[in-house]
């Protein structure tokens, strides 16, 4: 599927359900970042889990947004500074 700002997001499926995804991190949102893998973790309720994460020192770098047919996604840094994506699958 197309990525906002350019590029393609590839979804890996297990049977008929999304199990992972990958895209090239290029563009202004990723300027200055070294090459790396960015992990997404499935959570049962992203909005509730983000509140809990913030209460434990995490910071949200991109508030929750919906991707039709994929799920609700947010980006955050945990209390130690590790960046990660969380999503509640559709």
C-alpha positions in Angstrom: 0.0 0.0 0.0 1.2 3.6 -0.6 2.8 5.4 2.3 1.9 9.1 3.0 4.9 11.1 1.7 6.0 8.5 -0.8 7.0 4.9 -0.9 5.3 1.6 -0.3 4.4 -0.3 2.9 4.5 -4.1 2.4 2.2 -6.2 4.6 3.3 -9.7 5.6 0.3 -12.0 6.2 0.0 -15.2 8.1 -2.8 -17.1 6.5 -5.3 -14.3 5.9 -4.3 -12.0 8.8 -1.6 -9.3 8.9 1.5 -10.4 10.9 4.0 -7.7 10.0 5.1 -5.0 7.7 8.1 -3.2 6.3 8.8 0.1 4.4 11.8 2.2 3.6 12.2 5.0 6.2 13.0 8.0 3.9 11.7 11.5 3.8 11.7 14.4 6.3 10.2 12.4 9.2 13.3 10.2 9.1 16.1 12.7 8.4 19.2 12.0 10.5 18.2 8.5 11.5 20.7 5.7 10.9 19.5 2.6 9.0 17.6 0.3 11.4 14.5 -1.9 11.8 11.5 -0.3 13.5 9.3 -2.7 15.5 5.6 -2.6 15.8 3.9 -4.4 18.7 0.2 -5.4 18.6 -1.8 -4.3 21.7 -5.4 -4.9 22.6 -6.4 -1.2 22.9 -3.9 1.4 21.7 -5.5 4.4 23.4 -5.6 2.7 26.8 -2.1 1.3 26.5 -0.7 4.6 25.5 -2.1 6.3 28.6 -0.5 3.5 30.7 2.8 3.9 28.9 2.8 7.6 29.4 2.1 7.1 33.1 5.3 5.0 33.2 7.5 7.6 31.5 6.9 7.0 27.8 6.4 9.8 25.3 4.2 9.7 22.2 6.0 10.8 19.1 3.0 10.4 16.8 -0.5 10.2 18.2 -2.8 7.4 17.2 -4.0 7.3 13.6 -6.1 4.9 11.7 -5.0 2.9 8.6 -8.1 1.4 6.9 -8.0 -2.3 6.9 -4.8 -2.4 9.0 -5.5 -0.9 12.4 -4.9 2.0 14.7 -1.3 2.9 15.1 0.9 5.2 17.3 4.6 5.8 17.7 6.3 6.3 21.0 9.5 6.2 23.0 9.6 4.2 26.1 11.0 5.6 29.4 14.5 4.4 28.3 14.2 6.2 24.9 13.6 3.1 22.7 11.4 4.0 19.7 8.6 1.7 18.8 5.3 1.5 17.1 2.2 0.1 18.7 -1.0 -0.9 16.9 -4.4 -2.4 17.5 -5.0 -4.5 14.4 -8.2 -4.0 12.5 
